[in-house]
Amino acid sequence: MAYLCKDCSYRGIKSGQLGECPACGSRNLARRTLTFQEQPRPTKWRLVALVVLWGFLIALIIGKIVH
Ligand SMILES: [Zn+2]
């Protein structure tokens, strides 16, 4: 089960004790079954690839400076 707050767009597995939004306290929560597919994942991998690429580039530059 996942919760989606319609007021502050909070998303999480947990809700408050009375079923309210833990972020803003609103009761305007939509309950839904977990669907991880709806969140786009490639952005995370793109970020990792970018960091690795930059690390490689910096290592290459440092290697050229040292030698
Ligand atoms: Zn909220």
N, CA, C, O and the ligand as a Tripos MOL2 file, in Angstrom:
@<TRIPOS>MOLECULE
protein
  269   267    68     0     0
PROTEIN
NO_CHARGES

@<TRIPOS>ATOM
      1 N           0.8360   -1.2020    0.0000 N.3       1 MET1
      2 CA          0.0000    0.0000    0.0000 C.3       1 MET1
      3 C           0.8760    1.2600    0.0000 C.2       1 MET1
      4 O           1.8660    1.3390    0.7270 O.2       1 MET1
      5 N           0.5160    2.1820   -0.7780 N.am      2 ALA2
      6 CA          1.2270    3.4580   -0.7920 C.3       2 ALA2
      7 C           0.2110    4.5840   -0.6730 C.2       2 ALA2
      8 O          -0.9630    4.4270   -1.0080 O.2       2 ALA2
      9 N           0.6790    5.6880   -0.2010 N.am      3 TYR3
     10 CA         -0.2120    6.8210   -0.0080 C.3       3 TYR3
     11 C           0.2670    8.0020   -0.8220 C.2       3 TYR3
     12 O           1.4630    8.2640   -0.9550 O.2       3 TYR3
     13 N          -0.6790    8.6790   -1.3420 N.am      4 LEU4
     14 CA         -0.3730    9.8820   -2.1070 C.3       4 LEU4
     15 C          -1.2280   11.0140   -1.5680 C.2       4 LEU4
     16 O          -2.4570   10.9410   -1.6050 O.2       4 LEU4
     17 N          -0.5910   12.0500   -1.0730 N.am      5 CYS5
     18 CA         -1.3190   13.2040   -0.5330 C.3       5 CYS5
     19 C          -1.7050   14.1160   -1.6850 C.2       5 CYS5
     20 O          -0.8790   14.5010   -2.5130 O.2       5 CYS5
     21 N          -2.9890   14.4480   -1.7080 N.am      6 LYS6
     22 CA         -3.4570   15.3010   -2.8000 C.3       6 LYS6
     23 C          -3.1750   16.7790   -2.5280 C.2       6 LYS6
     24 O          -3.2770   17.6160   -3.4250 O.2       6 LYS6
     25 N          -2.8150   17.0890   -1.2690 N.am      7 ASP7
     26 CA         -2.5660   18.4890   -0.9290 C.3       7 ASP7
     27 C          -1.1080   18.8930   -1.1190 C.2       7 ASP7
     28 O          -0.8150   19.9530   -1.6730 O.2       7 ASP7
     29 N          -0.1960   18.0380   -0.6510 N.am      8 CYS8
     30 CA          1.2220   18.4140   -0.7480 C.3       8 CYS8
     31 C           1.9960   17.4480   -1.6300 C.2       8 CYS8
     32 O           3.2190   17.5400   -1.7380 O.2       8 CYS8
     33 N           1.2850   16.5220   -2.2600 N.am      9 SER9
     34 CA          1.8710   15.5220   -3.1580 C.3       9 SER9
     35 C           2.9270   14.6760   -2.4570 C.2       9 SER9
     36 O           3.9190   14.2610   -3.0570 O.2       9 SER9
     37 N           2.6860   14.4320   -1.1580 N.am     10 TYR10
     38 CA          3.5520   13.5050   -0.4240 C.3      10 TYR10
     39 C           3.2980   12.0950   -0.9240 C.2      10 TYR10
     40 O           2.1630   11.7140   -1.2080 O.2      10 TYR10
     41 N           4.3680   11.3300   -1.0260 N.am     11 ARG11
     42 CA          4.2440    9.9370   -1.4090 C.3      11 ARG11
     43 C           4.9950    9.0840   -0.4120 C.2      11 ARG11
     44 O           6.1540    9.3650   -0.1040 O.2      11 ARG11
     45 N           4.3630    8.0630    0.0880 N.am     12 GLY12
     46 CA          5.0650    7.2030    1.0180 C.3      12 GLY12
     47 C           4.2800    5.9580    1.3350 C.2      12 GLY12
     48 O           3.1100    5.8240    0.9780 O.2      12 GLY12
     49 N           4.9500    5.0500    2.0130 N.am     13 ILE13
     50 CA          4.3240    3.7990    2.3970 C.3      13 ILE13
     51 C           3.5010    3.9940    3.6550 C.2      13 ILE13
     52 O           2.4820    3.3330    3.8540 O.2      13 ILE13
     53 N           3.9540    4.9120    4.5070 N.am     14 LYS14
     54 CA          3.2800    5.1240    5.7810 C.3      14 LYS14
     55 C           2.3850    6.3440    5.7400 C.2      14 LYS14
     56 O           2.6520    7.3280    5.0510 O.2      14 LYS14
     57 N           1.3120    6.2410    6.5050 N.am     15 SER15
     58 CA          0.4910    7.4170    6.7440 C.3      15 SER15
     59 C           0.4450    7.6320    8.2400 C.2      15 SER15
     60 O           0.9630    6.8150    9.0010 O.2      15 SER15
     61 N          -0.1650    8.7130    8.6700 N.am     16 GLY16
     62 CA         -0.2590    8.9840   10.0900 C.3      16 GLY16
     63 C          -1.1540    7.9850   10.7980 C.2      16 GLY16
     64 O          -1.7770    7.1410   10.1530 O.2      16 GLY16
     65 N          -1.2250    8.0740   12.1220 N.am     17 GLN17
     66 CA         -2.0130    7.1310   12.9150 C.3      17 GLN17
     67 C          -3.4920    7.1960   12.5580 C.2      17 GLN17
     68 O          -4.1840    6.1790   12.5800 O.2      17 GLN17
     69 N          -3.9630    8.3570   12.2380 N.am     18 LEU18
     70 CA         -5.3770    8.5150   11.9040 C.3      18 LEU18
     71 C          -5.5830    8.5430   10.3990 C.2      18 LEU18
     72 O          -6.6400    8.9460    9.9150 O.2      18 LEU18
     73 N          -4.5880    8.1220    9.6790 N.am     19 GLY19
     74 CA         -4.6940    8.1040    8.2360 C.3      19 GLY19
     75 C          -4.4750    9.4570    7.6050 C.2      19 GLY19
     76 O          -4.9480    9.7290    6.5020 O.2      19 GLY19
     77 N          -3.7520   10.3040    8.3150 N.am     20 GLU20
     78 CA         -3.4880   11.6250    7.7600 C.3      20 GLU20
     79 C          -2.0990   11.6690    7.1230 C.2      20 GLU20
     80 O          -1.2840   10.7660    7.3060 O.2      20 GLU20
     81 N          -1.8580   12.7200    6.3870 N.am     21 CYS21
     82 CA         -0.5720   12.8720    5.7230 C.3      21 CYS21
     83 C           0.4950   13.2050    6.7650 C.2      21 CYS21
     84 O           0.3170   14.1440    7.5400 O.2      21 CYS21
     85 N           1.5910   12.4630    6.8000 N.am     22 PRO22
     86 CA          2.6510   12.7550    7.7680 C.3      22 PRO22
     87 C           3.3990   14.0440    7.4590 C.2      22 PRO22
     88 O           4.0870   14.5860    8.3240 O.2      22 PRO22
     89 N           3.2700   14.5300    6.2530 N.am     23 ALA23
     90 CA          4.0020   15.7300    5.8710 C.3      23 ALA23
     91 C           3.2070   16.9950    6.1990 C.2      23 ALA23
     92 O           3.7640   17.9480    6.7420 O.2      23 ALA23
     93 N           1.9250   17.0130    5.8780 N.am     24 CYS24
     94 CA          1.1520   18.2400    6.0720 C.3      24 CYS24
     95 C          -0.0690   18.0190    6.9510 C.2      24 CYS24
     96 O          -0.7740   18.9770    7.2670 O.2      24 CYS24
     97 N          -0.3370   16.7700    7.3560 N.am     25 GLY25
     98 CA         -1.4440   16.5090    8.2620 C.3      25 GLY25
     99 C          -2.8020   16.4940    7.5890 C.2      25 GLY25
    100 O          -3.8210   16.4200    8.2740 O.2      25 GLY25
    101 N          -2.8450   16.5600    6.3020 N.am     26 SER26
    102 CA         -4.1120   16.5510    5.5930 C.3      26 SER26
    103 C          -4.7140   15.1450    5.5540 C.2      26 SER26
    104 O          -3.9890   14.1500    5.5340 O.2      26 SER26
    105 N          -6.0160   15.0760    5.5440 N.am     27 ARG27
    106 CA         -6.6860   13.7720    5.4290 C.3      27 ARG27
    107 C          -6.9580   13.4250    3.9720 C.2      27 ARG27
    108 O          -7.5550   12.3940    3.6620 O.2      27 ARG27
    109 N          -6.5260   14.2720    3.1200 N.am     28 ASN28
    110 CA         -6.8170   14.1100    1.6980 C.3      28 ASN28
    111 C          -5.8030   13.1810    1.0430 C.2      28 ASN28
    112 O          -5.0780   13.5590    0.1220 O.2      28 ASN28
    113 N          -5.7780   11.9480    1.5520 N.am     29 LEU29
    114 CA         -4.8160   10.9780    1.0440 C.3      29 LEU29
    115 C          -5.4930   10.0080    0.0890 C.2      29 LEU29
    116 O          -6.6160    9.5590    0.3190 O.2      29 LEU29
    117 N          -4.7990    9.7070   -0.9600 N.am     30 ALA30
    118 CA         -5.2590    8.6710   -1.8760 C.3      30 ALA30
    119 C          -4.4770    7.4090   -1.5800 C.2      30 ALA30
    120 O          -3.2470    7.4130   -1.5320 O.2      30 ALA30
    121 N          -5.2110    6.3370   -1.3840 N.am     31 ARG31
    122 CA         -4.5830    5.0640   -1.0750 C.3      31 ARG31
    123 C          -4.4830    4.2630   -2.3580 C.2      31 ARG31
    124 O          -5.4290    4.1980   -3.1420 O.2      31 ARG31
    125 N          -3.3600    3.6720   -2.5560 N.am     32 ARG32
    126 CA         -3.2080    2.9000   -3.7850 C.3      32 ARG32
    127 C          -2.2530    1.7470   -3.5630 C.2      32 ARG32
    128 O          -1.4070    1.7670   -2.6690 O.2      32 ARG32
    129 N          -2.4130    0.7570   -4.3950 N.am     33 THR33
    130 CA         -1.4910   -0.3700   -4.3420 C.3      33 THR33
    131 C          -0.1710    0.0630   -4.9460 C.2      33 THR33
    132 O          -0.1220    0.9110   -5.8360 O.2      33 THR33
    133 N           0.8830   -0.5260   -4.4530 N.am     34 LEU34
    134 CA          2.2140   -0.1270   -4.8790 C.3      34 LEU34
    135 C           2.4440   -0.4670   -6.3340 C.2      34 LEU34
    136 O           2.3170   -1.6150   -6.7590 O.2      34 LEU34
    137 N           2.7790    0.5480   -7.0730 N.am     35 THR35
    138 CA          3.1550    0.3200   -8.4590 C.3      35 THR35
    139 C           4.4470    1.0820   -8.6960 C.2      35 THR35
    140 O           4.4420    2.2850   -8.9570 O.2      35 THR35
    141 N           5.5360    0.3660   -8.6000 N.am     36 PHE36
    142 CA          6.8370    1.0030   -8.7540 C.3      36 PHE36
    143 C           7.1220    1.3610  -10.2070 C.2      36 PHE36
    144 O           8.0110    2.1570  -10.5080 O.2      36 PHE36
    145 N           6.3450    0.7550  -11.0950 N.am     37 GLN37
    146 CA          6.6120    0.9960  -12.5080 C.3      37 GLN37
    147 C           6.2400    2.4200  -12.9260 C.2      37 GLN37
    148 O           6.7380    2.9330  -13.9280 O.2      37 GLN37
    149 N           5.3660    3.0440  -12.1510 N.am     38 GLU38
    150 CA          4.9030    4.3550  -12.5830 C.3      38 GLU38
    151 C           5.9550    5.4390  -12.4030 C.2      38 GLU38
    152 O           5.8740    6.5110  -13.0030 O.2      38 GLU38
    153 N           6.9540    5.1380  -11.5550 N.am     39 GLN39
    154 CA          8.0050    6.1320  -11.3870 C.3      39 GLN39
    155 C           9.1170    5.8830  -12.3900 C.2      39 GLN39
    156 O           9.6350    4.7700  -12.4850 O.2      39 GLN39
    157 N           9.4790    6.8900  -13.1210 N.am     40 PRO40
    158 CA         10.5520    6.7260  -14.1090 C.3      40 PRO40
    159 C          11.8790    6.4800  -13.4300 C.2      40 PRO40
    160 O          12.3200    7.2740  -12.5990 O.2      40 PRO40
    161 N          12.5020    5.3990  -13.7770 N.am     41 ARG41
    162 CA         13.7520    5.0180  -13.1290 C.3      41 ARG41
    163 C          15.0060    5.4860  -13.8640 C.2      41 ARG41
    164 O          16.0250    5.7080  -13.2090 O.2      41 ARG41
    165 N          14.9900    5.6470  -15.1710 N.am     42 PRO42
    166 CA         16.2430    5.9230  -15.8930 C.3      42 PRO42
    167 C          17.0060    7.1260  -15.3840 C.2      42 PRO42
    168 O          18.2220    7.1930  -15.5590 O.2      42 PRO42
    169 N          16.3270    8.0880  -14.7550 N.am     43 THR43
    170 CA         17.0200    9.2790  -14.2840 C.3      43 THR43
    171 C          18.1120    8.9260  -13.2940 C.2      43 THR43
    172 O          19.1900    9.5190  -13.3130 O.2      43 THR43
    173 N          17.8330    7.9520  -12.4210 N.am     44 LYS44
    174 CA         18.8160    7.5520  -11.4210 C.3      44 LYS44
    175 C          20.0480    6.9480  -12.1020 C.2      44 LYS44
    176 O          21.1890    7.2570  -11.7560 O.2      44 LYS44
    177 N          19.7840    6.0920  -13.0630 N.am     45 TRP45
    178 CA         20.8950    5.4640  -13.7690 C.3      45 TRP45
    179 C          21.6700    6.4710  -14.5950 C.2      45 TRP45
    180 O          22.8860    6.3700  -14.7540 O.2      45 TRP45
    181 N          20.9470    7.4350  -15.1120 N.am     46 ARG46
    182 CA         21.6100    8.4730  -15.8880 C.3      46 ARG46
    183 C          22.5480    9.2860  -14.9990 C.2      46 ARG46
    184 O          23.6400    9.6800  -15.4100 O.2      46 ARG46
    185 N          22.0920    9.5240  -13.7720 N.am     47 LEU47
    186 CA         22.8960   10.2720  -12.8140 C.3      47 LEU47
    187 C          24.1550    9.4970  -12.4570 C.2      47 LEU47
    188 O          25.2470   10.0640  -12.3990 O.2      47 LEU47
    189 N          24.0020    8.2100  -12.2200 N.am     48 VAL48
    190 CA         25.1530    7.3560  -11.8850 C.3      48 VAL48
    191 C          26.1450    7.3410  -13.0460 C.2      48 VAL48
    192 O          27.3540    7.4620  -12.8490 O.2      48 VAL48
    193 N          25.6160    7.1910  -14.2470 N.am     49 ALA49
    194 CA         26.4660    7.1640  -15.4320 C.3      49 ALA49
    195 C          27.2210    8.4810  -15.5800 C.2      49 ALA49
    196 O          28.3920    8.5000  -15.9580 O.2      49 ALA49
    197 N          26.5340    9.5790  -15.2780 N.am     50 LEU50
    198 CA         27.1480   10.8990  -15.3810 C.3      50 LEU50
    199 C          28.2880   11.0340  -14.3790 C.2      50 LEU50
    200 O          29.3620   11.5260  -14.7230 O.2      50 LEU50
    201 N          28.0580   10.5980  -13.1370 N.am     51 VAL51
    202 CA         29.0800   10.6840  -12.0920 C.3      51 VAL51
    203 C          30.2910    9.8330  -12.4670 C.2      51 VAL51
    204 O          31.4340   10.2660  -12.3200 O.2      51 VAL51
    205 N          30.0300    8.6230  -12.9520 N.am     52 VAL52
    206 CA         31.1250    7.7250  -13.3520 C.3      52 VAL52
    207 C          31.9220    8.3440  -14.4950 C.2      52 VAL52
    208 O          33.1520    8.2990  -14.5120 O.2      52 VAL52
    209 N          31.2060    8.9140  -15.4340 N.am     53 LEU53
    210 CA         31.8540    9.5380  -16.5890 C.3      53 LEU53
    211 C          32.7390   10.6980  -16.1600 C.2      53 LEU53
    212 O          33.8650   10.8490  -16.6350 O.2      53 LEU53
    213 N          32.2080   11.5200  -15.2470 N.am     54 TRP54
    214 CA         32.9760   12.6660  -14.7610 C.3      54 TRP54
    215 C          34.1870   12.2020  -13.9620 C.2      54 TRP54
    216 O          35.2710   12.7730  -14.0820 O.2      54 TRP54
    217 N          34.0040   11.1700  -13.1480 N.am     55 GLY55
    218 CA         35.1020   10.6160  -12.3690 C.3      55 GLY55
    219 C          36.2120   10.1200  -13.2790 C.2      55 GLY55
    220 O          37.3920   10.3490  -13.0150 O.2      55 GLY55
    221 N          35.8330    9.4460  -14.3400 N.am     56 PHE56
    222 CA         36.7900    8.9410  -15.3220 C.3      56 PHE56
    223 C          37.5420   10.0870  -15.9900 C.2      56 PHE56
    224 O          38.7580   10.0290  -16.1730 O.2      56 PHE56
    225 N          36.7960   11.1270  -16.3480 N.am     57 LEU57
    226 CA         37.3830   12.2860  -17.0140 C.3      57 LEU57
    227 C          38.3780   12.9870  -16.0970 C.2      57 LEU57
    228 O          39.4780   13.3430  -16.5190 O.2      57 LEU57
    229 N          37.9830   13.1820  -14.8380 N.am     58 ILE58
    230 CA         38.8510   13.8670  -13.8680 C.3      58 ILE58
    231 C          40.1040   13.0260  -13.6060 C.2      58 ILE58
    232 O          41.2110   13.5550  -13.5010 O.2      58 ILE58
    233 N          39.9100   11.7020  -13.5030 N.am     59 ALA59
    234 CA         41.0520   10.8100  -13.2910 C.3      59 ALA59
    235 C          42.0100   10.8970  -14.4730 C.2      59 ALA59
    236 O          43.2290   10.8720  -14.3000 O.2      59 ALA59
    237 N          41.4580   10.9970  -15.6530 N.am     60 LEU60
    238 CA         42.2750   11.1080  -16.8680 C.3      60 LEU60
    239 C          43.0830   12.4020  -16.8570 C.2      60 LEU60
    240 O          44.2680   12.4070  -17.1890 O.2      60 LEU60
    241 N          42.4310   13.4940  -16.4730 N.am     61 ILE61
    242 CA         43.0950   14.8020  -16.4270 C.3      61 ILE61
    243 C          44.1920   14.8010  -15.3720 C.2      61 ILE61
    244 O          45.3070   15.2600  -15.6220 O.2      61 ILE61
    245 N          43.8720   14.2900  -14.2080 N.am     62 ILE62
    246 CA         44.8540   14.2170  -13.1150 C.3      62 ILE62
    247 C          46.0480   13.3600  -13.5520 C.2      62 ILE62
    248 O          47.2010   13.7070  -13.2950 O.2      62 ILE62
    249 N          45.7560   12.2560  -14.2040 N.am     63 GLY63
    250 CA         46.8130   11.3790  -14.7000 C.3      63 GLY63
    251 C          47.7170   12.0860  -15.6770 C.2      63 GLY63
    252 O          48.9260   11.8570  -15.6720 O.2      63 GLY63
    253 N          47.1640   12.9400  -16.5160 N.am     64 LYS64
    254 CA         47.9790   13.6810  -17.4940 C.3      64 LYS64
    255 C          48.8200   14.7370  -16.8010 C.2      64 LYS64
    256 O          49.9550   14.9940  -17.2050 O.2      64 LYS64
    257 N          48.2670   15.3550  -15.7530 N.am     65 ILE65
    258 CA         49.0040   16.3870  -15.0210 C.3      65 ILE65
    259 C          50.1800   15.7600  -14.2620 C.2      65 ILE65
    260 O          51.2820   16.3080  -14.2330 O.2      65 ILE65
    261 N          49.9240   14.6230  -13.6610 N.am     66 VAL66
    262 CA         50.9570   13.9570  -12.8380 C.3      66 VAL66
    263 C          52.1290   13.4920  -13.7090 C.2      66 VAL66
    264 O          53.2890   13.6060  -13.3130 O.2      66 VAL66
    265 N          51.8200   12.9750  -14.8780 N.am     67 HIS67
    266 CA         52.8820   12.4280  -15.7060 C.3      67 HIS67
    267 C          53.6530   13.4920  -16.4970 C.2      67 HIS67
    268 O          54.5790   13.1610  -17.2370 O.2      67 HIS67
    269 ZN          0.2870   16.1920    2.6080 Zn       68 ZN68
@<TRIPOS>BOND
     1     1     2 1
     2     2     3 1
     3     3     4 2
     4     3     5 am
     5     5     6 1
     6     6     7 1
     7     7     8 2
     8     7     9 am
     9     9    10 1
    10    10    11 1
    11    11    12 2
    12    11    13 am
    13    13    14 1
    14    14    15 1
    15    15    16 2
    16    15    17 am
    17    17    18 1
    18    18    19 1
    19    19    20 2
    20    19    21 am
    21    21    22 1
    22    22    23 1
    23    23    24 2
    24    23    25 am
    25    25    26 1
    26    26    27 1
    27    27    28 2
    28    27    29 am
    29    29    30 1
    30    30    31 1
    31    31    32 2
    32    31    33 am
    33    33    34 1
    34    34    35 1
    35    35    36 2
    36    35    37 am
    37    37    38 1
    38    38    39 1
    39    39    40 2
    40    39    41 am
    41    41    42 1
    42    42    43 1
    43    43    44 2
    44    43    45 am
    45    45    46 1
    46    46    47 1
    47    47    48 2
    48    47    49 am
    49    49    50 1
    50    50    51 1
    51    51    52 2
    52    51    53 am
    53    53    54 1
    54    54    55 1
    55    55    56 2
    56    55    57 am
    57    57    58 1
    58    58    59 1
    59    59    60 2
    60    59    61 am
    61    61    62 1
    62    62    63 1
    63    63    64 2
    64    63    65 am
    65    65    66 1
    66    66    67 1
    67    67    68 2
    68    67    69 am
    69    69    70 1
    70    70    71 1
    71    71    72 2
    72    71    73 am
    73    73    74 1
    74    74    75 1
    75    75    76 2
    76    75    77 am
    77    77    78 1
    78    78    79 1
    79    79    80 2
    80    79    81 am
    81    81    82 1
    82    82    83 1
    83    83    84 2
    84    83    85 am
    85    85    86 1
    86    86    87 1
    87    87    88 2
    88    87    89 am
    89    89    90 1
    90    90    91 1
    91    91    92 2
    92    91    93 am
    93    93    94 1
    94    94    95 1
    95    95    96 2
    96    95    97 am
    97    97    98 1
    98    98    99 1
    99    99   100 2
   100    99   101 am
   101   101   102 1
   102   102   103 1
   103   103   104 2
   104   103   105 am
   105   105   106 1
   106   106   107 1
   107   107   108 2
   108   107   109 am
   109   109   110 1
   110   110   111 1
   111   111   112 2
   112   111   113 am
   113   113   114 1
   114   114   115 1
   115   115   116 2
   116   115   117 am
   117   117   118 1
   118   118   119 1
   119   119   120 2
   120   119   121 am
   121   121   122 1
   122   122   123 1
   123   123   124 2
   124   123   125 am
   125   125   126 1
   126   126   127 1
   127   127   128 2
   128   127   129 am
   129   129   130 1
   130   130   131 1
   131   131   132 2
   132   131   133 am
   133   133   134 1
   134   134   135 1
   135   135   136 2
   136   135   137 am
   137   137   138 1
   138   138   139 1
   139   139   140 2
   140   139   141 am
   141   141   142 1
   142   142   143 1
   143   143   144 2
   144   143   145 am
   145   145   146 1
   146   146   147 1
   147   147   148 2
   148   147   149 am
   149   149   150 1
   150   150   151 1
   151   151   152 2
   152   151   153 am
   153   153   154 1
   154   154   155 1
   155   155   156 2
   156   155   157 am
   157   157   158 1
   158   158   159 1
   159   159   160 2
   160   159   161 am
   161   161   162 1
   162   162   163 1
   163   163   164 2
   164   163   165 am
   165   165   166 1
   166   166   167 1
   167   167   168 2
   168   167   169 am
   169   169   170 1
   170   170   171 1
   171   171   172 2
   172   171   173 am
   173   173   174 1
   174   174   175 1
   175   175   176 2
   176   175   177 am
   177   177   178 1
   178   178   179 1
   179   179   180 2
   180   179   181 am
   181   181   182 1
   182   182   183 1
   183   183   184 2
   184   183   185 am
   185   185   186 1
   186   186   187 1
   187   187   188 2
   188   187   189 am
   189   189   190 1
   190   190   191 1
   191   191   192 2
   192   191   193 am
   193   193   194 1
   194   194   195 1
   195   195   196 2
   196   195   197 am
   197   197   198 1
   198   198   199 1
   199   199   200 2
   200   199   201 am
   201   201   202 1
   202   202   203 1
   203   203   204 2
   204   203   205 am
   205   205   206 1
   206   206   207 1
   207   207   208 2
   208   207   209 am
   209   209   210 1
   210   210   211 1
   211   211   212 2
   212   211   213 am
   213   213   214 1
   214   214   215 1
   215   215   216 2
   216   215   217 am
   217   217   218 1
   218   218   219 1
   219   219   220 2
   220   219   221 am
   221   221   222 1
   222   222   223 1
   223   223   224 2
   224   223   225 am
   225   225   226 1
   226   226   227 1
   227   227   228 2
   228   227   229 am
   229   229   230 1
   230   230   231 1
   231   231   232 2
   232   231   233 am
   233   233   234 1
   234   234   235 1
   235   235   236 2
   236   235   237 am
   237   237   238 1
   238   238   239 1
   239   239   240 2
   240   239   241 am
   241   241   242 1
   242   242   243 1
   243   243   244 2
   244   243   245 am
   245   245   246 1
   246   246   247 1
   247   247   248 2
   248   247   249 am
   249   249   250 1
   250   250   251 1
   251   251   252 2
   252   251   253 am
   253   253   254 1
   254   254   255 1
   255   255   256 2
   256   255   257 am
   257   257   258 1
   258   258   259 1
   259   259   260 2
   260   259   261 am
   261   261   262 1
   262   262   263 1
   263   263   264 2
   264   263   265 am
   265   265   266 1
   266   266   267 1
   267   267   268 2
@<TRIPOS>SUBSTRUCTURE
     1 MET1         2 RESIDUE 1 A MET
     2 ALA2         6 RESIDUE 1 A ALA
     3 TYR3        10 RESIDUE 1 A TYR
     4 LEU4        14 RESIDUE 1 A LEU
     5 CYS5        18 RESIDUE 1 A CYS
     6 LYS6        22 RESIDUE 1 A LYS
     7 ASP7        26 RESIDUE 1 A ASP
     8 CYS8        30 RESIDUE 1 A CYS
     9 SER9        34 RESIDUE 1 A SER
    10 TYR10       38 RESIDUE 1 A TYR
    11 ARG11       42 RESIDUE 1 A ARG
    12 GLY12       46 RESIDUE 1 A GLY
    13 ILE13       50 RESIDUE 1 A ILE
    14 LYS14       54 RESIDUE 1 A LYS
    15 SER15       58 RESIDUE 1 A SER
    16 GLY16       62 RESIDUE 1 A GLY
    17 GLN17       66 RESIDUE 1 A GLN
    18 LEU18       70 RESIDUE 1 A LEU
    19 GLY19       74 RESIDUE 1 A GLY
    20 GLU20       78 RESIDUE 1 A GLU
    21 CYS21       82 RESIDUE 1 A CYS
    22 PRO22       86 RESIDUE 1 A PRO
    23 ALA23       90 RESIDUE 1 A ALA
    24 CYS24       94 RESIDUE 1 A CYS
    25 GLY25       98 RESIDUE 1 A GLY
    26 SER26      102 RESIDUE 1 A SER
    27 ARG27      106 RESIDUE 1 A ARG
    28 ASN28      110 RESIDUE 1 A ASN
    29 LEU29      114 RESIDUE 1 A LEU
    30 ALA30      118 RESIDUE 1 A ALA
    31 ARG31      122 RESIDUE 1 A ARG
    32 ARG32      126 RESIDUE 1 A ARG
    33 THR33      130 RESIDUE 1 A THR
    34 LEU34      134 RESIDUE 1 A LEU
    35 THR35      138 RESIDUE 1 A THR
    36 PHE36      142 RESIDUE 1 A PHE
    37 GLN37      146 RESIDUE 1 A GLN
    38 GLU38      150 RESIDUE 1 A GLU
    39 GLN39      154 RESIDUE 1 A GLN
    40 PRO40      158 RESIDUE 1 A PRO
    41 ARG41      162 RESIDUE 1 A ARG
    42 PRO42      166 RESIDUE 1 A PRO
    43 THR43      170 RESIDUE 1 A THR
    44 LYS44      174 RESIDUE 1 A LYS
    45 TRP45      178 RESIDUE 1 A TRP
    46 ARG46      182 RESIDUE 1 A ARG
    47 LEU47      186 RESIDUE 1 A LEU
    48 VAL48      190 RESIDUE 1 A VAL
    49 ALA49      194 RESIDUE 1 A ALA
    50 LEU50      198 RESIDUE 1 A LEU
    51 VAL51      202 RESIDUE 1 A VAL
    52 VAL52      206 RESIDUE 1 A VAL
    53 LEU53      210 RESIDUE 1 A LEU
    54 TRP54      214 RESIDUE 1 A TRP
    55 GLY55      218 RESIDUE 1 A GLY
    56 PHE56      222 RESIDUE 1 A PHE
    57 LEU57      226 RESIDUE 1 A LEU
    58 ILE58      230 RESIDUE 1 A ILE
    59 ALA59      234 RESIDUE 1 A ALA
    60 LEU60      238 RESIDUE 1 A LEU
    61 ILE61      242 RESIDUE 1 A ILE
    62 ILE62      246 RESIDUE 1 A ILE
    63 GLY63      250 RESIDUE 1 A GLY
    64 LYS64      254 RESIDUE 1 A LYS
    65 ILE65      258 RESIDUE 1 A ILE
    66 VAL66      262 RESIDUE 1 A VAL
    67 HIS67      266 RESIDUE 1 A HIS
    68 ZN68       269 GROUP 0 **** ****
